[in-house]
Amino acid sequence: MKYTQKHIEKQNILLSRYKSLIEQAYNFRQTDSALSDFSEYKAIKLLHKMNKQQFLIRDLNSLQQN
């Protein structure tokens, strides 16, 4: 159970970083498109990492139920 909680906490940290990068990309969109693209790229990488974490949490929950 502690292991699952650890993954959930990490998921929340990644989500807050993702939101800040998306907001940063939106704010830079009008002034600096290169910086906006870079922030959006980093946000997409974080989203991929969050999806992997979600998959792990789902697998851990199914293992704990068995």
C-alpha positions as CSV (number, residue, x, y, z in Angstrom):
1,M,0.0,0.0,0.0
2,K,2.8,2.4,0.7
3,Y,4.3,1.8,-2.7
4,T,1.0,2.8,-4.3
5,Q,0.8,5.9,-2.2
6,K,4.3,6.8,-3.3
7,H,3.3,6.6,-6.9
8,I,0.2,8.7,-6.4
9,E,2.3,11.4,-4.7
10,K,4.7,11.4,-7.6
11,Q,1.7,11.6,-10.0
12,N,0.5,14.7,-8.2
13,I,3.9,16.3,-8.4
14,L,4.2,15.6,-12.1
15,L,0.7,17.0,-12.7
16,S,1.5,20.3,-11.0
17,R,4.7,20.6,-13.1
18,Y,2.8,19.7,-16.2
19,K,0.2,22.4,-15.5
20,S,2.9,25.0,-14.9
21,L,4.7,24.1,-18.2
22,I,1.5,24.3,-20.2
23,E,0.7,27.7,-18.6
24,Q,4.2,28.9,-19.4
25,A,3.9,27.7,-23.0
26,Y,0.6,29.6,-23.3
27,N,2.1,32.8,-21.9
28,F,5.2,32.6,-24.2
29,R,3.1,31.9,-27.3
30,Q,2.7,35.6,-28.2
31,T,6.2,36.8,-27.3
32,D,8.6,34.0,-27.9
33,S,7.4,31.0,-30.0
34,A,10.6,29.0,-29.6
35,L,10.4,29.2,-25.8
36,S,6.7,28.3,-26.0
37,D,7.5,25.2,-28.2
38,F,10.2,24.1,-25.8
39,S,7.9,24.4,-22.8
40,E,5.2,22.5,-24.6
41,Y,7.7,19.8,-25.6
42,K,8.7,19.4,-21.9
43,A,5.1,19.2,-20.9
44,I,4.4,16.5,-23.4
45,K,7.3,14.5,-22.1
46,L,5.9,14.9,-18.6
47,L,2.5,13.8,-19.8
48,H,4.1,10.6,-21.2
49,K,5.7,10.0,-17.8
50,M,2.4,10.6,-16.0
51,N,0.7,8.0,-18.3
52,K,3.4,5.5,-17.4
53,Q,2.9,6.2,-13.7
54,Q,-0.8,5.7,-14.1
55,F,-0.3,2.4,-15.8
56,L,2.0,1.3,-12.9
57,I,-0.6,2.4,-10.3
58,R,-3.3,0.4,-12.1
59,D,-1.1,-2.7,-12.3
60,L,-0.3,-2.4,-8.6
61,N,-3.9,-2.1,-7.7
62,S,-4.9,-5.1,-9.7
63,L,-2.1,-7.1,-8.1
64,Q,-3.1,-6.1,-4.6
65,Q,-6.7,-7.2,-5.2
66,N,-5.6,-10.7,-6.2
